[in-house]
Amino acid sequence: MKLKSLLIALFILFSLTGSGQQNRGWEPWNFLIGTWEGTGKGEPGKGRGTFSFSYDLDQNILVRKSHSEYPATAQKPKTVHDDLIIIYPDSTGAPSKAIYFDNEKHVIHYSVTYHDKSIIFTSKKSGNTPIFRLTYTPLKEGKINTLFEWSQNGTTFMTYVEGNSTRVE
């Protein structure tokens, strides 16, 4: 009987500990929560855009929605880009996985890592597809830098687009 009571107490303790750890895993993301507006430049040209990060499903996932526009130039037509990223926990409860969808029919699976205060999404190499890396770095209160890069070998990354954004909500 004592062994059964001990096992039940341990089960409850581990259950409560696991739930607390899952919520603490989102702390590094708090600087991104909200709606952002920014400008950037890169391969598609100079552009403007908005994006938002918000928790969903009782704070079990984080959703990023993004919209950017690059005006027409003499060399390129106007480009409109919309995408969605869902960040979710791995089997340990740490938010270390993400999946990306966009209006160009791309789907990218990311692993998420943390370096200093930056959050870094990195895709895996798959066939001839480049490796993509998306980095969010806080600059000062209410401002962030976003850097999207690509690489054929996973070592040498080239900037595709980079910009700074300001929190508006």
Order of alpha helices (4+ residues) and beta strands (2+ residues): alpha-beta-beta-beta-beta-beta-beta-beta-beta-beta-beta
